[in-house]
Amino acid sequence: MSASSIRVRFAPSPTGMFHVGGARSALYNWAVARQSGGTFVLRIEDTDTARNRPEWTQGIIDALAAIGISADDPAFEGPYFQSENAVRHREAALRLYAAGRAYYCDCTREQLKERTGSEHLGYDGFCRERGLEFAEGRALRFRTPDEGETVVEDLVRGKPIFPNAAIEDFVISRGDGSPVFLLANVVDDLDEGITLVIRGEEHLSNTPKQQLLWEALGARPPVWAHLPVIVNEKRQKLSKRRDKLALEDYLADGFLLEAMVNYLMLLGWGPGDDREIMPYEEMEQLFRIENVNSSPAFFDVKKLTAFNGEYIRALSTEAFIAACAPWLSAPRAPWRAEAFDADVFAVMAPLAQTRLTLLSEITGYVDFLFLDEPVSDEASWAKAMKPGAADLLRDVRRAYAGATWQANELKSALTAVGENHGLKLGKAQAPVRVAVTGRTVGLPLFESLELLGRERTLARLDAALLKLLPN
């Protein structure tokens, strides 16, 4: 197989949000197609009519474009829709039946359980030689060879061997004549000329069955590459009932797409040196599917968050301001729309940029500038307002009433007040910060005060004193 003849495919079902595991599979397929000059085929497996929704299909296409897999790229082909190939699926089933590679079966689960003692032991071949013809309610089963073995050529897992005797005669068409996933998937791959299938480990158990179908249909099976399962911190496979899976949810939390792509590429693969943070374009050239590790890949949210912080800090100030925009207006922003001042935010943005690990954290750093009153955080209040805080704030208020309103002058004034109270600057800052911003942690205090302005700063000091000394 020449490099340019490599055809890979990404075949999601439009039944929900775009999964981070699917995003990794798509990125690996894309990297192989692009670096080889091959083709990435997008196939939408939309045969589950009860669960499919058009918006999920568009969501897949949009999500792929967001992570850099663009339909405008020469390597991209599709989307194809599995539902549009139903005639070919049925034709393939009938070909297998006509060739004696499949037979009709009218066994029920209850009958199978009665014969074998359990419905979980696999089909016992009861209808193999009964010579049944098609009738409503009769499934079509593939006649698995009784002898020999099926060897799967897998670029990640070597050459797993499956004894044919251990593979049951599996269903390829339901009782209404509609094909099941195993057959439809093979026919589509055949029709689309797929030469390399890169997909999740959960499909490995289906692979010997699909490989037998390829061979029975007179075609050479593709090369396979089954990616390691992605697990959480408890080393459990990611589950939508337990874990956050949707790419959209991570973006809504304030993760940058570039950071997500970088991290997803490393879930099972590494560039072979000490670097981890690098642009996708560089990873694409270094990526080799045969170097993917077969061990489970830990989805470490803490590490992803650290990656995200690095990417945030690498943005230009203009790009950072633009990235923060969704959190600075309704419905995410906690302040009135007319209270937001873009010029004030632009001054504070570089100071905030060095501190964020998630874009969503931005509101907590700058809300004091745009809210009528600072947030009320009782834990911060209790930590900062120790005995003597009222006297300190009273003297700070007096000093600030006549101070030159510049950050360095405000710092000098507070330093002097703190010294009079036997406090170093770090200790003296705490009650002032909480009185003005509502929190013990935030942006540099004196630059914050300068932007907030004298009038609002003094008003908040007065409100804090009133709370400390209500009488």
N, C-alpha and C positions, 0 to 999 in steps of 0.2 A: 504494500500500500504506500503510494507516494504521499508526502505531507499534504499537498494541495488537494488530494482526494478524500481527506478526512472529513467526515460529516458527523457532527454530534447533534444532540437534540436536548431541549429542555421541554418537559411535557407536564405542566401543572394542570390541576383541575380547578375550575373557577367556582369553588365552594366556600371561600372564606378569604381572610386577609392574607397578605403575602408573608409567608413564614421565613424566619431567618435561615432555617435549614435549606429551604428552597433557594433563597438568595445565594447561599454558598455554592450549591450545586450549579446554579446558573452562571456564577462567576467562574467556576472551574471549567465549565463547558466553553464559556466565552474565551477564556485564556487559551485553551487548546486550539480552538478554531482560529483565533487571530494570529497566534504565533506560528501556526503551520500554514497559513494561507488557505485554510479550509473553510467550512461552512457551519454556522450555528443555526439550527432549525428550531423555531418556536412552534410547538404543537399544543393546542388547547384541548385537553381531554374532557369534553363537555357532554358525555353520554349520561351522566347522572342528572336527568331532567328535573328530578324532585328537589335537588339542592343547587343546581346551577343558577347563576344570576348574571345578567349582562354587565352590571357594574363591577362584578368580581373579575370578569375578563378584562375590562378596561383597566381595572386596578393592577392586574398582572403586567399589562403592557406598560402602564405608567411607571410602575415600580422598577421594571427592567431598565427603562430609559433613565430613571433617576440614578441607578447604580452604574450607569455607563454603557448599558447594552442597548444600543440605539437601532431602530428599524431602518435608519438611513445609512447604516454602515454596510459596505459591500459584503461583509461576512455574514450578515443577517438574512435569514430567509423565513418567510411566513408572515403572519401566523396561519397555520393550517388548523382545521377544526375536525376532531375525530368524528363528530356526528355526521359530517359530510362524506365520510368514507364507509358508511354502513353497508352499502351494496357490496363493496369489496370484502368486507368482513364476512358477510353471509356466503359469498362465493367461495372464500377460502375454506369455510367450514364444510361446505358441500363437497369441495375437492377432496378434503381429507376423508370424508365419509365414502365417497366414490372409490377412493384408493384403498379402502380397507383400514385406514389409519385411525378411524373413529367409528363409534357405534352409538345407537340410541339406547337410552336407559330410562325406565319408568319407576325405578326404586324410590321409595320415600325414606326419609330419615328414620321413621319408626321401624320400617322393615329392615333397614341396615342395622339398627340397634338390636333388633330381635335376633338377627343372624349372627352378629359379631359380639354382642354383649355391650357394645359402646358405639356411639355415633362419632367418636373422636379417633377411632383406629384407622380411618381412611377407607376408601371404597374397596370392596372385596372382589370386584370383577364379575359379579353375578350375571350381568346382562351381556357379557362379552360375546357369547356364542348363541344368544337367543334369536338373532337375526331380526330384531325389531326395526320397523321403518318409522319415518317421521309421523308423529301424531301430536296433537296439542297436549302439552304437559310433559312430553318426553325430552329430557336433556340429551345433548350430544357429548359423549366423553371421548377423550383422546386415548388411543390404545398404546400405553407405555410399553416399551420393550421389556421382556421378562429377564433378559440376560444383559451382560455387559455393564458399562458405566458411562456416565456423561461427565466429561472433563470440561470445566469452565476456565477459559483463559482470562484471568483477571489481573489487570496491571497493578492493582493495590494488594490483592490477596494471594497472588501466585496462581496456582492451578488447583482449586478445590475439586474434589472428586465426589460424585454422587452415584451410588449403585442404582441402576435402573429398577431393580427389584424393590427398592425402598420408595419409589415414586409411584403414587397411586394413579389410576386412570382418572385424570382430572376432567372436569367439565369445561368445554370450550363454547357451548351454546346453551342458553337456558331453554326452558320448556316452551317459550313463545318464539323460539328461533333466534333471539337476539344474542350476539356474541358477548362473552365475558371479557374482562380486562386483559387476561393473558393472551387471548387470540387477537383482539383488536390492537393491542400494543405491538404485537409482532407484525401484523399486516401493515400497520402504519409505518413502522420502521423499515420494512421491506420497500414499500412504495416510495418512501422518502430517501431511500439510499443510505440509511444510517450505517456507519461503519464502526463507530465507537460509542458505547452507551456508558455515560458517567452519571451515576445516581446513588441514592442513599443505601446504606447497608441493609435496611429493612426489606429491600427487594431481592436480596441474594437468594433467599429460599425459592423464589419464583424462577430464578435464572435457568436451572436445568430443565424445567418444564418449557420455558420459552425457547431454549436452545433446541430442544427436541422438535418443537413446532417449526422453527426455521428449517431444520434439516428435512422434516417431513414435507415441507412446501418447496423443497428442491433448492434451497438457498444456503449459502455459507453464513453461519451466525456472525454477529459483530464481535469485536473485542469488548470486554466488559471492564468496568472500574467502579467498584462499590466503595463509596466514601464512608469513613468511620461515623458511627452514631454520635450525635452531640448530646452531652449530658450536663446536668446542673451541678451545683456544689456538693450535692449528696451522691453524685455519680449515678443519678437516675436519668433515663432518657427524657429529654424535654417533652413536656406534656402541656397541651393548651388548658387543661383543667388546673394545672399547678404552676406553670411558668409563663412568663411573658414571651410570646413567640413572634408577634406581628412586627415586621419592619416598621410599619407606620407608627406603632406604639412607641418604639425607641426614638423615632424622629420627633414625636409629640413631646417626649420628655426632654428634648434638647440635645440629642446626639446629632453630630454632623454626618452627612452621608459619606464623606471621604473617610472619616474615622471608622464608620461601620464597615465599609468595603475593605479597608486595610485589615481590620480585625477578623472579618469573616474569612478572608483569604488565608489566615493563619490557623484556622480551625482544622488542623490535620496536616498542615504543610508549613514549611519554613524555607527561607531563601538560602540557608546553609551558612550564614555568618551570624554575628551578634546583633545585627540590625533587625528591628521589627517594624518600626515606623517608616514607611516609604510610600510614595505614590503608586497607585495601581498600575500605571504604565510601566514602571520598573518591575513590579512583581509579575506582570504579565509575561515579560521577556524571560524572567528567571524560573517561572513555574514549570514543573514537570509532573505530570499526573502519576508517573511511576514512583515519585518520591513522596507521595502522600502516605502518611502513617496509618496503619490499619487499627490502631488502638483508639478507644473512645476519645473524643475531643471535648474538653471541659470549656463550657461557655462561662467564662469568668467575667461577671458584670463589673467587678471592681477594676479589673485590668482594662476592660473596654472603656470604662469611665476615665481611667488614667490616659488612655490613648486619646480620648476625646479632648481632654484638657490640653494635651500637646497640640492637637490640631487647632483648637481655639486660639491658643497663644501664637500660632504661626500665621494666623490671618492678618491681613492688613487692617488698619483701623477702619477704613471704609467698608471692607468686607465684614468685619465684626459687627459694625453698626447695622448693616443690612441683614445679617444673620439673626440679630436680636429683634428685628422689627416685629415678628409675630407675637412676641411676648410684651411688647410695649403698647399694644392697643387692645381694645375689647375683642374677645371676652377674657383674655388671659390677664390683662393688666388690672390691678386692683384700684387704680385711681380713675377719676373722671377724665374723659377724653380731652376736655379743654384744659386740664391741669398739666398735661404733658408738654414739656418744652424741649424740642429736638436739639436746640443749640446747647442747652444745659447738659443734656445727655451726651452730646458729642464731646464735651469737655471731660466728663467722668468716664466715658467708654474705655480709654486706654488704661485707666486705673482698675476698672472692673475686669478687663480682659485677662489680666495676669492672674486673676483669682478664680475664675470660673472653671468648672469641669463639665458643667452642663449649661447650655444656653438658657434653660428654664430658671436657673439660679439668678439671672440678671435682675428680676423684679425685687428680690429680697435685698439686693445691694443698693438699688437706687430708689426704692419706693418712698423713702423719707423725703426725697426732693419734690415729689409730686402729690403726696397725700396731704390733706388738710391738717392731720395730726399724725404723729408717728404711730407705728403699730404698738399694740399693748402685749408685751411678752413678759409674763409674770416671772418666769425663771430668770430672764435677764435682769429684771428690776431687782429681784431678791439678791442676786449675785453682786450687783454694783452698788446698791443703795445701803451700804453698811453705816453704822453709827458715825456721825461726822460728815456724812454726805451732804446734808442740808446746808451746813456752814460752808462747805467747799463751794457748793453751787451758788450760794448767795454771793460769795466773793468773786466767783467767776462771772456772774451776771453783772456785778458792779464794774469789773475790769473790762468786760466786753462792751459795755454801754458806751465807753469812750475810746475804744481801741481802733486803730487803723484797720479797716476790714480787708486784710490780706492774710493768706495762710501763715506766712512766717511770723507776722505780728501776733496773730491769734495764738500760735504755738508759744511764743515768748511770754505772752500774758498768762497763759495757763501754767507754764513752767514756774513763773514767779509765784502764782497763787498756791501751787502745789508745794513749793518750798516753804512757804509760810505755814502750811499745815503739816510739814514734816513728811511730805509725800514726793516720790519721784514721779516723773511725767507719766509713766505707764499706769501707775495707780491713780493719779489725778484725772487721767483721761476717762476712766471707766464710767463714773457717774454722768459726766458730760455727754459721752457717746450715747448712753442709754436714754438720757433725758431728751436728746435731740433726734436720734434715729430709732430708738425703741429696742435696739439690740446691742449685745456686747461685742459682736464681731461685725466688721464692715469695711468700707473703703477708708483710705487715709482721712483721719478726722478733720484736720484743719483745711484741707482742700474742700471737704464736704461742707464745712461751715461757711467757707467763703462763697460757695455757690448757693447755699441755702439763703444767705443774706442775714444782715443784722436783725431786722425786725422779726423774722420768723424764728431765728435762733433764740432771741431774748424771750419771745412768747413761749417757746417750749421749755426754756429754763424756768420761767415763771410757773408754768403748769406743773412741772416736776416738783418745785418747791411747795406749791399748794397741796400736792398729793402727800409730800413728806411732812408738812406742817399745816394741816388743815385748819388749825385755829389761828 
